Amino acid sequence: MASYEPEIILVENKADEISCDGGNKTLGHPEVWYKFGDNDRAECMYCDRLFIKKRAASAAEKKKAA
């Protein structure tokens, strides 16, 4: 059984918020916004995409990033 790994997207360190629409145009999901607040990571509640500020990403996450 294959293991699902969510898409990792690196964002600029100064970002306060990000939006996600699933990335598949008509097959995506409604656009939602997430605030980073005190965190350097945000995960989409629809598609599990993981948004990580560049300063907080591990080497493995940087390698996997879109």
Secondary structure as UniProt FT lines:
FT   STRAND          8..11
FT   TURN            13..14
FT   STRAND          17..20
FT   HELIX           25..27
FT   STRAND          32..35
FT   TURN            37..38
FT   STRAND          41..43
FT   TURN            45..47
FT   STRAND          50..53
FT   HELIX           54..56
FT   HELIX           59..64
//
